[in-house]
C-alpha cells in the first residue's frame, strides 16, 4: 500500500450515476411498486370471484 487516496471520480461518471439514481428512484421503482400492488389486488379479486369473499360460510 502506498498510502495515497484514490483519484476522484470523473465528473461525467458522477453525473451519469446521479442520472441513473433519479431514473431508478422516480421512474422504475414507483412503476414496479404499483405493478406489484396492482397484481396482488388482481390475484385477490380473482380468488374472491372463484371462491367467494372471506368470512363465515353462508346459510
C-alpha positions as a Markdown table, in Angstrom:
| # | Residue | x | y | z |
|---|---|---|---|---|
| 1 | Unk | 0.0 | 0.0 | 0.0 |
| 2 | Unk | 1.3 | 3.4 | -0.9 |
| 3 | Unk | -1.0 | 5.3 | 1.5 |
| 4 | Unk | -2.3 | 7.6 | -1.3 |
| 5 | Unk | -6.0 | 8.2 | -1.6 |
| 6 | Unk | -7.7 | 7.0 | -4.8 |
| 7 | Unk | -8.1 | 9.7 | -7.5 |
| 8 | Unk | -11.5 | 11.4 | -7.5 |
| 9 | Unk | -14.2 | 10.1 | -9.9 |
| 10 | Unk | -14.5 | 11.9 | -13.2 |
| 11 | Unk | -17.3 | 14.5 | -13.3 |
| 12 | Unk | -19.1 | 12.7 | -16.1 |
| 13 | Unk | -19.2 | 9.4 | -14.1 |
| 14 | Unk | -20.8 | 11.2 | -11.1 |
| 15 | Unk | -23.3 | 12.8 | -13.4 |
| 16 | Unk | -24.2 | 9.5 | -15.0 |
| 17 | Unk | -24.5 | 7.9 | -11.6 |
| 18 | Unk | -26.9 | 10.7 | -10.4 |
| 19 | Unk | -29.0 | 10.3 | -13.6 |
| 20 | Unk | -29.2 | 6.6 | -13.1 |
| 21 | Unk | -30.3 | 7.1 | -9.4 |
| 22 | Unk | -33.0 | 9.5 | -10.4 |
| 23 | Unk | -34.3 | 7.2 | -13.2 |
| 24 | Unk | -34.5 | 4.3 | -10.7 |
| 25 | Unk | -35.8 | 6.3 | -7.7 |
| 26 | Unk | -38.5 | 8.3 | -9.6 |
| 27 | Unk | -39.2 | 6.1 | -12.6 |
| 28 | Unk | -38.7 | 2.4 | -12.4 |
| 29 | Unk | -39.2 | 1.7 | -8.7 |
| 30 | Unk | -42.6 | 3.5 | -8.5 |
| 31 | Unk | -43.9 | 1.8 | -11.6 |
| 32 | Unk | -42.7 | -1.6 | -10.3 |
| 33 | Unk | -44.3 | -0.9 | -6.9 |
| 34 | Unk | -47.7 | 0.0 | -8.5 |
| 35 | Unk | -47.4 | -3.1 | -10.7 |
| 36 | Unk | -46.7 | -5.4 | -7.7 |
| 37 | Unk | -49.5 | -4.0 | -5.6 |
| 38 | Unk | -52.0 | -4.0 | -8.5 |
| 39 | Unk | -51.0 | -7.5 | -9.4 |
| 40 | Unk | -51.6 | -8.6 | -5.8 |
| 41 | Unk | -55.0 | -6.9 | -5.8 |
| 42 | Unk | -55.9 | -8.6 | -9.1 |
| 43 | Unk | -55.0 | -12.0 | -7.6 |
| 44 | Unk | -57.1 | -11.4 | -4.5 |
| 45 | Unk | -60.0 | -10.2 | -6.7 |
| 46 | Unk | -59.8 | -13.3 | -8.9 |
| 47 | Unk | -59.6 | -15.6 | -5.9 |
| 48 | Unk | -62.7 | -14.0 | -4.4 |
| 49 | Unk | -64.6 | -14.3 | -7.7 |
| 50 | Unk | -63.9 | -18.0 | -7.7 |
| 51 | Unk | -64.1 | -18.9 | -4.0 |
| 52 | Unk | -66.2 | -16.0 | -2.6 |
| 53 | Unk | -65.3 | -13.3 | -0.1 |
| 54 | Unk | -63.6 | -14.2 | 3.2 |
| 55 | Unk | -65.8 | -14.8 | 6.2 |
| 56 | Unk | -68.2 | -17.3 | 7.6 |
| 57 | Unk | -70.0 | -19.6 | 5.1 |
| 58 | Unk | -73.4 | -18.5 | 4.0 |
| 59 | Unk | -76.6 | -20.1 | 5.4 |
